[in-house]
Amino acid sequence: MRLSWLIGSIVVIALSATVHGKTYRVYYLDGQSNMDGYGKVSELPPELDQPMEGVMIFHGSTVGDGQPLDGRGAWDVLKPGHGAGFSANGTRNTPGDRFGPELTFARRMKELHPNEGIAIIKYSRGGTSIDQKAESASQAGCWEPDFNGGEGAGKGINQYDHCLATIKNAMSDRNIDDDGADDQLIPCGIVWMQGESDAGDVEIAGRYEANLKRLMDLLRAALRADDLPIAIGQISDSKKDAVRSEHIWKEGEMVRAAQAAFCEKDQAARLVTSTDGYGYSDPYHYDSAGYLDMGEQFANAIGALETRPD
């Protein structure tokens, strides 16, 4: 059962609610492991190694495909630890020792919108593909909206559904900062960092542009904003295959071209290409400096779309 219609209703309620509390601009951060984030909290500069005033985050718990809907989380002030290793049980968040692009994304968004609150809804799962026929899909999961695997309460449930459940849970909270007054939550952008797991096979990589467009269209529809700004992080390759000393992603160039083509055709989408210059902490994930720059570049891309002429 898809939650798009319900999320749309919740968004309308949130936008039409009597405003007594704060207004928050809401941004959705989704994808696979380089959205999770492998930056080391121990390497953060002092100004980022602390709670961020005026910024809230709802980081959804992730599970595999074929499992009952999850998306558990709890609104909290953004602080380091929302990278790989983070966990949530629905009432309490447990930060890890890694971070992703959310810290510098939020900092830059606060610079662009100093008089408004910033809220992030994050849902990502390492190794996930969009295409359910990708090699990693059976282990990590996929975002294919028409996935029909699983049994019982989990039949047909995959990463797309868990993401929608996360958004539903987050948007259902009318007082995200616990100040006793209803807050206004305004969907303002989607940030997508994914594609590596669709780059292992020429047939699957060849479907990536169509799969990406469909998924982004459905997320926009769920949030009732057809022109919601989207920033796409272009995948890159460390070329550090431990066995062959060559490209990690066999069809990475096809996926990169598909990401670029999607952004060229969608006036409300921008491609972030700074990933090509990042260092790596292992063959698959960027280093701390990379995630710090990535978040800022994502924010700049969304910010430019927010101010584009109609």
C-alpha positions in Angstrom: 0.0 0.0 0.0 1.5 3.3 -1.1 1.5 6.3 1.2 1.7 9.1 -1.4 -1.9 10.2 -1.0 -1.6 10.3 2.8 1.7 12.2 2.8 0.1 14.7 0.4 -2.8 15.2 2.8 -0.4 15.7 5.7 1.6 18.3 3.8 -1.6 20.2 3.0 -2.6 20.1 6.7 0.9 21.3 7.7 0.7 24.2 5.3 -2.8 25.2 6.2 -2.4 24.9 10.0 -2.8 28.0 12.1 0.7 29.2 12.6 1.5 29.7 16.2 5.0 28.2 16.3 7.9 28.4 13.8 8.1 28.1 10.1 10.5 25.4 8.9 11.8 25.0 5.4 11.9 21.2 4.9 14.6 19.4 2.8 14.6 15.7 2.0 18.0 13.9 1.9 17.8 10.4 0.3 20.0 7.8 -1.4 22.6 5.2 -0.6 25.8 5.0 1.4 27.4 8.3 0.3 24.2 10.0 1.5 24.5 8.0 4.8 27.9 9.6 5.1 31.3 8.2 6.2 32.9 11.4 7.4 34.5 11.1 10.8 33.0 13.2 13.6 36.5 13.3 15.1 37.7 15.3 12.1 35.0 18.0 12.2 36.0 21.6 12.7 34.9 23.0 16.1 32.0 25.1 14.7 30.3 22.0 13.3 31.1 19.7 16.2 28.1 20.9 18.3 24.3 21.2 18.0 23.1 23.5 15.3 20.6 26.1 16.5 17.5 26.6 14.4 17.9 23.3 12.5 15.9 20.2 13.2 16.4 16.7 11.7 14.2 13.6 11.5 16.4 10.6 10.5 14.4 7.6 9.6 15.3 4.1 10.7 16.1 1.8 7.8 15.4 -1.8 7.2 15.5 -4.1 4.1 13.0 -4.8 1.4 10.1 -7.2 2.2 9.8 -5.9 5.7 6.8 -4.2 7.3 6.8 -0.4 7.0 9.3 1.3 9.3 10.5 4.9 9.0 10.8 5.3 12.8 12.5 8.4 14.0 12.2 11.4 16.3 12.7 15.1 15.6 15.9 16.5 17.2 18.2 19.4 16.9 20.8 18.6 14.3 24.2 17.5 15.7 27.1 15.4 14.5 26.5 11.6 14.2 23.8 11.3 11.5 26.0 9.3 9.2 26.7 5.6 9.0 26.1 3.9 12.3 23.2 6.2 13.3 20.1 4.5 14.7 16.6 5.5 15.8 13.9 3.5 17.6 11.1 6.0 17.2 11.5 7.8 20.5 15.3 8.2 20.8 18.1 8.9 18.4 21.5 7.3 18.8 24.2 9.2 16.9 27.2 7.4 15.5 30.7 8.5 14.9 30.2 9.4 11.2 28.5 12.3 9.4 27.1 12.9 5.9 26.3 16.0 3.9 23.6 17.2 6.3 25.8 19.4 8.5 27.2 21.8 5.9 24.0 21.6 3.9 22.1 22.9 7.0 24.7 25.5 7.8 24.6 26.9 4.2 20.8 26.8 4.2 20.7 28.9 7.4 22.9 31.4 5.7 20.5 31.6 2.7 17.4 31.7 5.0 18.6 33.4 8.2 15.1 34.2 9.4 13.5 30.8 8.9 14.0 27.4 10.6 15.6 24.6 8.6 14.4 21.0 8.9 15.9 17.9 7.3 14.1 14.6 6.8 16.8 12.0 6.0 16.3 8.5 4.7 19.1 6.6 3.1 20.4 3.0 3.0 23.8 1.9 1.9 24.1 -0.3 -1.2 20.5 0.3 -2.5 19.7 0.5 -6.2 16.7 2.0 -7.9 16.3 -1.0 -10.2 15.2 -4.2 -8.4 17.2 -6.3 -10.8 20.5 -4.8 -9.7 22.9 -7.2 -8.1 22.9 -5.4 -4.7 19.1 -5.1 -4.6 18.6 -8.6 -3.0 20.9 -7.8 -0.2 20.6 -4.0 0.5 17.3 -3.2 -1.1 15.9 -1.1 -4.0 13.8 2.0 -4.6 11.7 0.5 -7.4 8.1 1.7 -6.8 6.6 -1.5 -8.3 8.7 -3.9 -6.2 6.5 -6.9 -5.4 8.8 -9.1 -3.3 8.5 -10.1 0.3 5.7 -11.9 2.1 2.9 -11.2 4.6 3.0 -7.6 6.0 6.2 -6.9 4.1 5.1 -7.9 0.7 5.7 -5.2 -1.9 7.5 -3.0 0.7 10.9 -1.6 -0.3 13.1 1.5 0.2 10.6 3.8 -1.6 7.9 2.7 0.8 10.1 3.1 3.9 11.1 6.5 2.7 7.4 7.5 2.4 6.8 6.1 5.8 9.6 8.3 7.2 8.2 11.4 5.6 4.7 10.5 6.9 6.0 10.1 10.4 8.0 13.3 10.3 5.3 15.4 8.8 2.7 14.1 11.2 4.4 15.8 14.1 2.9 19.2 14.5 5.4 20.5 17.0 8.8 19.3 15.9 10.8 21.5 18.3 8.7 20.7 21.4 8.0 24.4 22.2 4.3 23.7 22.7 3.2 25.5 19.5 2.2 24.0 16.1 5.0 24.5 13.5 4.5 25.1 9.8 6.5 22.6 7.6 7.1 23.7 4.0 8.6 21.2 1.5 11.4 23.0 -0.2 13.8 20.5 -1.9 15.0 17.0 -2.5 18.7 16.0 -2.4 19.6 12.7 -4.0 22.9 10.9 -3.7 22.7 7.4 -5.3 23.5 5.5 -8.4 26.6 3.4 -7.7 24.6 0.3 -7.2 22.9 0.7 -10.6 26.3 1.0 -12.3 27.3 -2.7 -12.4 25.4 -3.8 -15.4 24.9 -2.2 -18.8 21.2 -3.1 -19.0 20.4 -1.7 -15.6 22.6 1.4 -16.1 20.7 2.0 -19.4 17.5 2.2 -17.4 18.8 4.7 -14.8 17.6 7.9 -16.3 14.0 6.6 -16.7 14.1 5.1 -13.2 15.5 8.3 -11.7 12.9 10.4 -13.4 10.0 8.2 -12.3 11.2 8.1 -8.7 11.7 11.9 -8.5 8.3 12.5 -10.1 6.7 10.2 -7.5 8.4 11.9 -4.6 7.4 15.3 -5.8 3.8 14.1 -6.3 3.8 12.7 -2.7 4.9 16.1 -1.5 2.4 17.9 -3.8 5.0 20.0 -5.4 5.6 19.2 -9.1 8.5 21.7 -9.4 10.1 21.0 -6.1 13.9 21.7 -6.5 16.1 18.6 -6.8 19.9 18.4 -6.4 21.5 15.3 -7.8 24.9 14.2 -6.6 26.9 12.8 -9.6 28.5 9.5 -8.7 32.3 9.2 -9.0 34.8 6.4 -9.0 37.9 6.0 -6.7 39.4 3.6 -9.3 40.7 1.6 -6.3 39.3 -1.8 -7.1 41.3 -4.0 -4.6 41.6 -6.9 -7.1 41.9 -5.3 -10.5 43.1 -1.7 -9.7 40.6 -0.3 -12.1 37.1 1.3 -12.0 34.8 0.3 -9.1 31.6 0.9 -11.0 31.7 -1.0 -14.3 29.0 1.2 -16.0 29.6 4.3 -13.9 29.9 6.5 -16.9 26.5 5.4 -18.1 24.9 6.3 -14.8 26.7 9.7 -14.7 25.4 10.5 -18.2 21.9 9.5 -17.1 22.1 11.8 -14.1 23.3 14.7 -16.3 20.6 14.0 -18.8 17.9 14.1 -16.1 19.1 17.4 -14.8 19.4 18.9 -18.3 15.7 18.0 -19.1 14.3 19.1 -15.7 14.4 22.8 -15.2 14.0 22.4 -11.4 17.0 20.0 -11.0 20.7 20.6 -10.7 23.7 18.3 -11.0 26.4 18.5 -8.4 29.7 17.5 -10.0 32.2 18.4 -7.3 32.3 14.7 -6.3 34.9 14.2 -9.0 37.4 16.1 -6.9 36.9 14.3 -3.5 39.3 12.1 -1.7 38.2 8.6 -0.4 38.3 7.0 3.0 37.9 3.6 1.3 37.2 2.5 -2.3 33.5 3.4 -2.0 33.1 6.4 0.3 34.4 9.9 0.4 36.6 11.3 3.1 35.5 13.9 5.7 36.5 16.9 3.6 34.4 15.5 0.7 31.3 15.3 2.8 31.8 18.8 4.1 32.0 20.2 0.6 29.2 18.0 -0.7 26.7 19.4 1.8 27.6 23.0 0.9 27.4 22.3 -2.9 24.0 20.6 -2.5 22.7 23.7 -0.6 24.1 26.0 -3.3 22.3 24.0 -6.0 19.0 24.0 -4.1 19.4 27.7 -3.3 19.9 28.6 -6.9 16.8 26.7 -7.8 14.8 28.4 -5.1 15.6 31.8 -6.6 15.3 30.9 -10.3 12.8 32.9 -12.4 9.4 31.3 -12.9 
